[in-house]
Amino acid sequence: MQIRISWPAGNITATLDASTPTAQALAKALPLVSTAHTWGEEVYFDTGVSVSRETDARQIVEPGTVAFWTDGDALALPYGPTPISRGDECRLASPCNVLGSLDGDARLLATVRDGDPIRVELIDE
C-alpha cells in the first residue's frame, strides 16, 4: 500500500505493510488533513485514528520509518535524531507501531515547518 504525504514545500511517498491492523485503520481514514508538529528531526501529526500498540512496536527505528504513535493517535516520521536520541539514532517518544518506510530521501521532511498543513492520501495502485 502506498501513500503520499504532502506539505507546502514538498511531498514524499511511503510504502506501508497493508497487513498490519494499524495500516488498515489508517487506510480507512484517508485522505486526511492535519497540522504538522516537529520534534527534533521528526515530523508528527494527528490522524484521528485510534489503535492499540502492536506487539512488535519499537521505540528506536531507522530514519525514514513510518511509525504510528498510539499515545497520540499520530503518524511519526523520523528522519534523524529526536531530543531523546542517544547519538544519531531515531528514538521515538514511546514505542510505536511500525507501518513501513518512506520512499526516497527522508531528509525531504526537513522542509516541513511546525504548523504546516499536511495531507495524506492513498495512491491508487
C-alpha positions in Angstrom: 0.0 0.0 0.0 1.4 3.4 -1.0 0.5 6.8 0.5 1.5 10.3 -0.4 2.3 12.8 2.3 2.2 16.5 1.1 3.0 19.8 2.8 3.5 23.3 1.3 7.2 22.8 0.5 7.0 19.3 -0.9 5.8 15.8 -0.8 7.0 12.2 -0.3 5.6 8.8 -0.8 5.7 5.9 1.5 5.1 2.1 1.3 3.2 0.6 4.1 2.6 -3.0 5.1 -1.1 -3.3 4.4 -1.3 -6.5 6.6 -1.0 -4.6 9.9 -4.1 -3.6 11.8 -2.8 0.0 12.1 -2.2 0.4 8.4 -5.7 -0.9 7.7 -7.2 1.5 10.1 -5.2 4.4 8.7 -6.2 3.5 5.1 -9.9 3.7 6.1 -9.3 7.3 7.4 -7.6 8.6 4.2 -7.5 11.1 2.8 -6.8 13.2 5.9 -5.6 16.7 6.5 -3.7 17.6 9.7 -1.3 20.1 11.2 2.4 19.2 11.3 4.5 19.3 14.5 8.2 18.9 14.7 10.3 17.3 17.4 14.0 17.3 16.7 14.3 15.6 13.3 10.9 14.1 13.4 7.6 15.2 11.9 4.4 14.0 13.5 0.7 14.8 13.2 -2.7 13.7 14.4 -4.6 11.3 12.3 -7.9 11.0 14.2 -7.3 7.2 14.2 -7.1 5.4 17.5 -5.5 1.9 17.6 -3.7 -0.3 20.2 0.0 -0.7 20.4 1.0 -3.8 18.4 3.3 -6.5 19.9 6.2 -5.5 17.7 6.1 -1.8 18.4 9.5 -0.2 18.6 11.0 3.0 20.1 14.2 3.0 18.2 13.8 2.9 14.4 15.7 3.7 11.2 15.4 7.1 9.6 12.5 7.1 7.1 10.4 4.7 9.1 6.7 5.4 9.0 5.5 4.8 12.6 2.2 5.2 14.4 2.4 6.8 17.8 -0.5 5.2 19.7 -0.2 7.5 22.7 -1.0 10.5 20.4 -3.1 8.9 17.6 -0.4 10.3 15.3 1.9 9.3 12.4 5.5 9.8 13.4 8.0 10.3 10.6 11.6 10.4 12.0 14.4 11.4 9.6 17.2 11.9 12.2 17.7 12.3 16.0 15.0 13.5 18.3 15.5 15.3 21.6 15.8 12.0 23.5 18.0 10.2 21.0 21.4 8.8 22.0 23.9 9.7 19.3 22.5 9.5 15.7 19.6 7.1 16.5 15.9 7.9 15.8 14.3 7.4 19.2 10.6 8.0 19.3 8.7 9.4 22.3 7.5 5.9 23.2 7.2 2.5 21.4 5.3 3.0 18.1 3.7 0.6 15.6 5.9 0.3 12.5 3.9 0.7 9.3 6.5 0.9 6.6 9.1 3.3 5.2 9.3 6.4 3.2 10.3 6.1 -0.5 13.3 8.2 -1.4 15.2 10.6 0.8 13.6 11.0 4.2 15.6 14.3 4.7 13.0 16.0 2.5 10.9 16.1 5.7 13.4 18.8 6.9 11.4 21.3 4.8 8.2 20.7 7.0 7.6 23.6 9.4 5.8 23.3 12.7 2.2 24.3 12.0 2.3 23.4 8.2 -0.9 21.8 6.8 -0.2 18.1 6.0 -2.3 15.9 3.7 -2.1 12.1 3.5 -3.7 10.2 0.7 -3.7 6.7 -0.7 -2.0 6.3 -4.1 -4.2 4.3 -6.4 -2.4 1.1 -7.5 
